[in-house]
Amino acid sequence: MDELNTVAIIGLGLIGSSIARAAGAALPGSSLTGFDSDEAVRRRAAELGLVAVVDSAADAVRDANLVILCVPVGAMTAAAESIAPHLRPGAIVSDVGSSKASVAAELERVLSVARVVPAHPVAGTEQSGPDAGFASLFRGRWCILTPGETSDGPALLALRAFWQALGARVEVMDAHHHDLVLAVTSHVPHLIAYTIVGTASDLEAVTEGEVIKYSAGGFRDFTRIAASSPVMWRDIFLANKDAVLDTLQRFGEDLSLLQRAIRNDDGETLLDLFTRTSAIRRGIVEMGQDTAAADFGRTHEQG
């Protein structure tokens, strides 16, 4: 880890502040600097003592041998352009974006002087801002590295070691394959959540407020997902639109199949699907990616 003893974090929201907390705990000898374009965020990050907060991206990266861009994917090009002239020779530049192919292409184009190793820590919450971060966010979660043409072996190994030190399980994957996988496991589920919550909002007038008043666990979980950062998710859908649209087409076909099964009283088809999806849920719990506790571990204290 000696190669990555000076780390610059650009963007100090949930993920950036969590990296700062985790690196501060796991790599106590490292030097952490940080910058955020929002002055209020910089001020709060300084108050929390997350990193040595500076007033420009250039100052943050000047001495860093690892730079992590923790900004929405739509802002990634601008962030890369702001640091490109100020990087030290041989610096490793990575990111945390949920869409990889288009982002990787932009980073490699703009940062020709750097060793670019795109990454995606598959972790997060619906909260945002420097106060929302926590050191254990990545513990036991996957971080997917998607090396491109400019990613050399030593840089890949160094970044793998960095994320492992933060507690993550690391996988290396082709960027286009990553985008397809994440369209299925994250992007389209978020789109469905945004849609069903929006539909419920439209029905509020019809049901006299009963949709929200009597919302069951399933709907509450949709609202949690739909509370995620609007800017971040707008950018993700635009950046990964091909994989998202392909997955949505397949989802639409499967949804039509379910509509026919319900219309035709085809209980066998419904039972088969529900049985298969229950097995998938068990697999997620067995891999340690969620809790088996009742109601997703929610507490129900009596007032």
C-alpha positions as a Python dict, from the first residue, in 0.01 Angstrom:
ca = {
    (1, 'M'): (0, 0, 0),
    (2, 'D'): (303, 232, 5),
    (3, 'E'): (226, 332, -354),
    (4, 'L'): (-110, 476, -245),
    (5, 'N'): (-9, 661, 70),
    (6, 'T'): (-137, 997, -58),
    (7, 'V'): (-503, 992, -160),
    (8, 'A'): (-713, 1274, -305),
    (9, 'I'): (-1093, 1248, -297),
    (10, 'I'): (-1286, 1472, -536),
    (11, 'G'): (-1646, 1487, -416),
    (12, 'L'): (-1721, 1455, -45),
    (13, 'G'): (-2076, 1322, -43),
    (14, 'L'): (-2189, 980, 82),
    (15, 'I'): (-1931, 773, -107),
    (16, 'G'): (-1643, 1020, -88),
    (17, 'S'): (-1688, 1081, 283),
    (18, 'S'): (-1721, 707, 346),
    (19, 'I'): (-1393, 644, 160),
    (20, 'A'): (-1230, 913, 374),
    (21, 'R'): (-1359, 756, 694),
    (22, 'A'): (-1268, 403, 589),
    (23, 'A'): (-921, 498, 465),
    (24, 'G'): (-854, 700, 779),
    (25, 'A'): (-936, 394, 990),
    (26, 'A'): (-771, 125, 775),
    (27, 'L'): (-469, 322, 649),
    (28, 'P'): (-368, 548, 938),
    (29, 'G'): (-36, 639, 779),
    (30, 'S'): (-191, 775, 461),
    (31, 'S'): (-240, 1141, 373),
    (32, 'L'): (-596, 1231, 270),
    (33, 'T'): (-690, 1548, 87),
    (34, 'G'): (-1032, 1637, -48),
    (35, 'F'): (-1229, 1886, -253),
    (36, 'D'): (-1596, 1938, -331),
    (37, 'S'): (-1740, 2196, -568),
    (38, 'D'): (-2002, 2285, -305),
    (39, 'E'): (-1856, 2529, -52),
    (40, 'A'): (-2102, 2417, 219),
    (41, 'V'): (-1993, 2057, 172),
    (42, 'R'): (-1627, 2155, 196),
    (43, 'R'): (-1697, 2346, 515),
    (44, 'R'): (-1884, 2055, 671),
    (45, 'A'): (-1619, 1802, 568),
    (46, 'A'): (-1356, 2020, 733),
    (47, 'E'): (-1567, 2044, 1050),
    (48, 'L'): (-1594, 1664, 1057),
    (49, 'G'): (-1218, 1629, 1005),
    (50, 'L'): (-1266, 1381, 721),
    (51, 'V'): (-972, 1500, 509),
    (52, 'A'): (-746, 1798, 464),
    (53, 'V'): (-1000, 2006, 271),
    (54, 'V'): (-858, 2239, 6),
    (55, 'D'): (-1015, 2509, -210),
    (56, 'S'): (-955, 2358, -554),
    (57, 'A'): (-936, 2022, -725),
    (58, 'A'): (-589, 2118, -848),
    (59, 'D'): (-461, 2161, -492),
    (60, 'A'): (-619, 1830, -389),
    (61, 'V'): (-449, 1617, -653),
    (62, 'R'): (-112, 1789, -688),
    (63, 'D'): (79, 1548, -461),
    (64, 'A'): (-160, 1251, -470),
    (65, 'N'): (-60, 913, -606),
    (66, 'L'): (-424, 799, -598),
    (67, 'V'): (-713, 1023, -704),
    (68, 'I'): (-1072, 902, -667),
    (69, 'L'): (-1347, 1094, -846),
    (70, 'C'): (-1662, 1068, -635),
    (71, 'V'): (-1890, 1283, -847),
    (72, 'P'): (-2208, 1203, -1048),
    (73, 'V'): (-2124, 1034, -1378),
    (74, 'G'): (-2258, 1335, -1567),
    (75, 'A'): (-1996, 1553, -1397),
    (76, 'M'): (-1709, 1308, -1448),
    (77, 'T'): (-1565, 1466, -1762),
    (78, 'A'): (-1558, 1815, -1610),
    (79, 'A'): (-1398, 1680, -1293),
    (80, 'A'): (-1131, 1497, -1494),
    (81, 'E'): (-1058, 1807, -1702),
    (82, 'S'): (-1015, 2016, -1386),
    (83, 'I'): (-742, 1787, -1250),
    (84, 'A'): (-567, 1673, -1570),
    (85, 'P'): (-298, 1947, -1582),
    (86, 'H'): (-217, 1910, -1213),
    (87, 'L'): (-166, 1534, -1170),
    (88, 'R'): (171, 1407, -1062),
    (89, 'P'): (339, 1172, -1315),
    (90, 'G'): (223, 812, -1276),
    (91, 'A'): (-74, 895, -1054),
    (92, 'I'): (-356, 642, -1049),
    (93, 'V'): (-699, 793, -1118),
    (94, 'S'): (-1016, 601, -1038),
    (95, 'D'): (-1382, 675, -985),
    (96, 'V'): (-1690, 530, -814),
    (97, 'G'): (-1947, 565, -1092),
    (98, 'S'): (-2229, 315, -1138),
    (99, 'S'): (-2193, 329, -1518),
    (100, 'K'): (-1853, 224, -1649),
    (101, 'A'): (-1812, 198, -2028),
    (102, 'S'): (-1892, 560, -2117),
    (103, 'V'): (-1720, 697, -1806),
    (104, 'A'): (-1406, 490, -1865),
    (105, 'A'): (-1382, 613, -2223),
    (106, 'E'): (-1405, 975, -2109),
    (107, 'L'): (-1150, 933, -1831),
    (108, 'E'): (-901, 768, -2064),
    (109, 'R'): (-953, 1042, -2323),
    (110, 'V'): (-907, 1331, -2081),
    (111, 'L'): (-645, 1180, -1850),
    (112, 'S'): (-392, 1053, -2099),
    (113, 'V'): (-107, 1125, -1856),
    (114, 'A'): (-254, 915, -1576),
    (115, 'R'): (-300, 546, -1506),
    (116, 'V'): (-678, 516, -1520),
    (117, 'V'): (-847, 227, -1339),
    (118, 'P'): (-1226, 277, -1326),
    (119, 'A'): (-1407, 125, -1029),
    (120, 'H'): (-1754, 86, -885),
    (121, 'P'): (-1805, 11, -515),
    (122, 'V'): (-2148, -153, -511),
    (123, 'A'): (-2256, 5, -184),
    (124, 'G'): (-2455, 304, -71),
    (125, 'T'): (-2771, 430, 92),
    (126, 'E'): (-3047, 668, -7),
    (127, 'Q'): (-2880, 940, 203),
    (128, 'S'): (-2635, 1196, 70),
    (129, 'G'): (-2380, 1449, 194),
    (130, 'P'): (-2068, 1423, 412),
    (131, 'D'): (-2268, 1347, 728),
    (132, 'A'): (-2422, 1039, 563),
    (133, 'G'): (-2094, 851, 519),
    (134, 'F'): (-1961, 581, 748),
    (135, 'A'): (-1641, 378, 760),
    (136, 'S'): (-1804, 35, 733),
    (137, 'L'): (-2004, 113, 416),
    (138, 'F'): (-1781, -103, 195),
    (139, 'R'): (-1717, -385, 439),
    (140, 'G'): (-1818, -717, 281),
    (141, 'R'): (-1953, -539, -30),
    (142, 'W'): (-1826, -579, -383),
    (143, 'C'): (-1605, -327, -558),
    (144, 'I'): (-1586, -393, -931),
    (145, 'L'): (-1274, -279, -1118),
    (146, 'T'): (-1308, -233, -1495),
    (147, 'P'): (-956, -176, -1631),
    (148, 'G'): (-925, -31, -1978),
    (149, 'E'): (-652, 12, -2236),
    (150, 'T'): (-448, 251, -2020),
    (151, 'S'): (-473, 43, -1700),
    (152, 'D'): (-143, -126, -1623),
    (153, 'G'): (-100, -432, -1403),
    (154, 'P'): (68, -263, -1104),
    (155, 'A'): (-200, 9, -1093),
    (156, 'L'): (-475, -255, -1098),
    (157, 'L'): (-309, -450, -817),
    (158, 'A'): (-257, -135, -610),
    (159, 'L'): (-620, -29, -644),
    (160, 'R'): (-737, -381, -561),
    (161, 'A'): (-527, -371, -242),
    (162, 'F'): (-669, -28, -154),
    (163, 'W'): (-1031, -143, -174),
    (164, 'Q'): (-954, -465, 9),
    (165, 'A'): (-799, -261, 288),
    (166, 'L'): (-1132, -75, 313),
    (167, 'G'): (-1306, -410, 361),
    (168, 'A'): (-1446, -460, 11),
    (169, 'R'): (-1452, -779, -192),
    (170, 'V'): (-1294, -700, -529),
    (171, 'E'): (-1393, -831, -873),
    (172, 'V'): (-1242, -742, -1211),
    (173, 'M'): (-1488, -717, -1500),
    (174, 'D'): (-1521, -585, -1854),
    (175, 'A'): (-1684, -242, -1850),
    (176, 'H'): (-1964, -330, -2092),
    (177, 'H'): (-2046, -647, -1902),
    (178, 'H'): (-2052, -445, -1578),
    (179, 'D'): (-2306, -208, -1728),
    (180, 'L'): (-2536, -493, -1828),
    (181, 'V'): (-2511, -657, -1486),
    (182, 'L'): (-2580, -330, -1304),
    (183, 'A'): (-2870, -248, -1535),
    (184, 'V'): (-3035, -568, -1411),
    (185, 'T'): (-2936, -552, -1045),
    (186, 'S'): (-2953, -178, -975),
    (187, 'H'): (-3051, 62, -1251),
    (188, 'V'): (-3381, -86, -1370),
    (189, 'P'): (-3494, -165, -1011),
    (190, 'H'): (-3437, 202, -929),
    (191, 'L'): (-3633, 306, -1237),
    (192, 'I'): (-3920, 79, -1133),
    (193, 'A'): (-3911, 229, -782),
    (194, 'Y'): (-3924, 584, -918),
    (195, 'T'): (-4213, 485, -1143),
    (196, 'I'): (-4432, 309, -883),
    (197, 'V'): (-4380, 587, -627),
    (198, 'G'): (-4472, 841, -894),
    (199, 'T'): (-4785, 642, -979),
    (200, 'A'): (-4879, 632, -610),
    (201, 'S'): (-4836, 1007, -591),
    (202, 'D'): (-5073, 1050, -886),
    (203, 'L'): (-5328, 827, -711),
    (204, 'E'): (-5317, 1020, -384),
    (205, 'A'): (-5604, 1246, -486),
    (206, 'V'): (-5813, 948, -596),
    (207, 'T'): (-5759, 751, -276),
    (208, 'E'): (-5780, 1053, -42),
    (209, 'G'): (-5429, 997, 92),
    (210, 'E'): (-5472, 629, 171),
    (211, 'V'): (-5185, 510, -50),
    (212, 'I'): (-4927, 668, 179),
    (213, 'K'): (-5127, 625, 500),
    (214, 'Y'): (-5159, 249, 455),
    (215, 'S'): (-4835, 182, 271),
    (216, 'A'): (-4708, -171, 336),
    (217, 'G'): (-4348, -285, 358),
    (218, 'G'): (-4309, -334, -16),
    (219, 'F'): (-4413, 21, -97),
    (220, 'R'): (-4201, 162, 187),
    (221, 'D'): (-3896, -9, 38),
    (222, 'F'): (-3976, 141, -302),
    (223, 'T'): (-3993, 488, -146),
    (224, 'R'): (-3655, 434, 21),
    (225, 'I'): (-3497, 353, -315),
    (226, 'A'): (-3680, 640, -485),
    (227, 'A'): (-3539, 884, -229),
    (228, 'S'): (-3188, 841, -377),
    (229, 'S'): (-3007, 1137, -531),
    (230, 'P'): (-3209, 1263, -832),
    (231, 'V'): (-2902, 1411, -1005),
    (232, 'M'): (-2695, 1097, -962),
    (233, 'W'): (-2965, 870, -1099),
    (234, 'R'): (-3051, 1098, -1389),
    (235, 'D'): (-2687, 1080, -1493),
    (236, 'I'): (-2669, 701, -1448),
    (237, 'F'): (-2968, 635, -1674),
    (238, 'L'): (-2832, 864, -1945),
    (239, 'A'): (-2482, 717, -1924),
    (240, 'N'): (-2598, 354, -1929),
    (241, 'K'): (-2900, 396, -2152),
    (242, 'D'): (-2824, 108, -2394),
    (243, 'A'): (-2807, -159, -2124),
    (244, 'V'): (-3100, -5, -1936),
    (245, 'L'): (-3320, 1, -2247),
    (246, 'D'): (-3230, -360, -2334),
    (247, 'T'): (-3314, -472, -1980),
    (248, 'L'): (-3638, -273, -1979),
    (249, 'Q'): (-3746, -443, -2300),
    (250, 'R'): (-3695, -785, -2141),
    (251, 'F'): (-3872, -670, -1826),
    (252, 'G'): (-4168, -550, -2032),
    (253, 'E'): (-4194, -889, -2200),
    (254, 'D'): (-4185, -1068, -1864),
    (255, 'L'): (-4444, -827, -1723),
    (256, 'S'): (-4675, -901, -2016),
    (257, 'L'): (-4639, -1272, -1939),
    (258, 'L'): (-4751, -1208, -1581),
    (259, 'Q'): (-5044, -1000, -1700),
    (260, 'R'): (-5160, -1289, -1916),
    (261, 'A'): (-5116, -1536, -1629),
    (262, 'I'): (-5331, -1325, -1396),
    (263, 'R'): (-5593, -1262, -1663),
    (264, 'N'): (-5614, -1635, -1745),
    (265, 'D'): (-5613, -1754, -1380),
    (266, 'D'): (-5282, -1929, -1451),
    (267, 'G'): (-5171, -1992, -1094),
    (268, 'E'): (-4904, -2240, -1201),
    (269, 'T'): (-4708, -1975, -1391),
    (270, 'L'): (-4732, -1734, -1099),
    (271, 'L'): (-4624, -1996, -846),
    (272, 'D'): (-4327, -2100, -1060),
    (273, 'L'): (-4201, -1741, -1084),
    (274, 'F'): (-4251, -1667, -716),
    (275, 'T'): (-4069, -1987, -620),
    (276, 'R'): (-3770, -1901, -838),
    (277, 'T'): (-3749, -1546, -704),
    (278, 'S'): (-3762, -1670, -344),
    (279, 'A'): (-3453, -1881, -420),
    (280, 'I'): (-3273, -1573, -551),
    (281, 'R'): (-3349, -1389, -228),
    (282, 'R'): (-3207, -1678, -24),
    (283, 'G'): (-2891, -1669, -236),
    (284, 'I'): (-2842, -1296, -170),
    (285, 'V'): (-2872, -1352, 205),
    (286, 'E'): (-2641, -1656, 197),
    (287, 'M'): (-2374, -1444, 19),
    (288, 'G'): (-2392, -1191, 302),
    (289, 'Q'): (-2530, -913, 81),
    (290, 'D'): (-2836, -858, 303),
    (291, 'T'): (-2976, -962, 638),
    (292, 'A'): (-3213, -1252, 698),
    (293, 'A'): (-3371, -1064, 989),
    (294, 'A'): (-3745, -1014, 971),
    (295, 'D'): (-3860, -695, 794),
    (296, 'F'): (-3504, -633, 670),
    (297, 'G'): (-3379, -577, 1022),
    (298, 'R'): (-3612, -288, 1100),
    (299, 'T'): (-3677, -222, 1465),
    (300, 'H'): (-4032, -174, 1584),
    (301, 'E'): (-4011, -4, 1920),
    (302, 'Q'): (-4333, 74, 2095),
    (303, 'G'): (-4383, 438, 2188),
}
